[in-house]
Amino acid sequence: MNKKLYKLRSLPVYILATVWAVINLYPILFTVISSFKNNDELFSSATSALSLPTSLRFENYVEAFTKGNLARCLVNSIFISGSSTFLVLLLASMISFVIARLSYKINNILLIYFTLGVMIPIHTTLVPLLKMVNTLHGQNNYLMIIVLYTTFNMPMAVLLIVGHMKSISKSMDESAILDGCGPLRLYGNIIIPLTLPAISTAGIITFLYVYNDLLFGVMFISNKSMYTITLGMLTFVGAKVTEYGPIFASIIITVLPMVIIYLLFQEKVESGLAAGAVKE
């Protein structure tokens, strides 16, 4: 009797979960099917959005690599995303170590400063950013765009890592210092290994944000050899005709690396987001 009651009570949860799964899977399925269609099939009134294509048009994928120069765009995106992520994690971990583990009067001010950085919308900074980049002749410059991405992703990374570092008992620091461990060794050999879940989470979130961003690319990159993956997709958008088949094929190719990275580090992301929620 209790089992039947439990199943009845759980039924609404299962129904909601099923509906939510369908809602989330629909755009993925639509994108995969559409990547094998041409414009006529996509906009034909005789077929539905999820109807199978009359033939598998693999030429959409070929066109994504040739006309859209997708291979070069992927390399650019991975380089910019990887470099930005490395700088964010290096700087954020050092700043977090100072805020969470060292006793300085300025620590609270630093934490408030980075918290305010999360609260400021990026769109409010676009006009002064554009003026600054033009003044410094930073258009089509890898270093400039990497610095910008690093700056805007630092606050989130600092807050994530600080929360985890604060949850580590400070008695560990005292024991290490008594054994002759200096600040650098304490940071590199003890605190960083214990903070890897939060660092991994900050790294994945930063990488995916930079990898998917279009705004900075449109503003600061005009050289086609420097196009990122999101800019490369705009190649198929014309003044009169938009080639949707290659666009959907480009989306599938673009999403695959992100899905693989997330699946590989899924546990670290979840544990990192929960880090610091309960203080030991």
C-alpha angles and dihedrals in degrees: 000000000000091000091053091049090049091051091049092050091047093049096085089051092052091047092050091046091051093049091048091050091051091049091052097041095049097075091045093051091044091052094049093049093043092052088071096048135082127226094268092057093043094054100033112125090211093067133056126233092258097041114126118253119256088238134005104257102204087167086081088067092044090051090049089060097040108036095026093042087222096169092059091043091052091052091049092048094048092047094049093041094046094047093047092047092050092051093045093052094044095049097035093051092051093047091046090051091055093047097043105033109026125068107232125147091227094059096092091048090051091050092050089048093056092042089057088051090062091050096053112091112232091225091066090063099049099096096050090041092054091049092048094049092047091049091052092043088238098149113125091010120135093202093053096050092044090052091050093050090046092051096049094046097046099084095056092046093048093051092049095048095042090055091054095043092052090055091061113094113253090216085080090061092049092051091048093049091050088054089055099263113154126212094266094051090043089053098044104033104033116017100039095053090049091049097050095111092058092040090051091050093049090047095051094045091048093047094049092046093052093041092054098039119117102166100075091041093055091046102043108022124069100144107100092213088063097047117135123219094268092051091047090060090059088066089081093053108092134181091251107012131035117199102218097176095065090041091057090045089052090051091054092049091047096048096050097074091048093050091049092049092048094047091050093051101029095118093049091050093052094045091046094052090051093046114115094016090110116036115215 
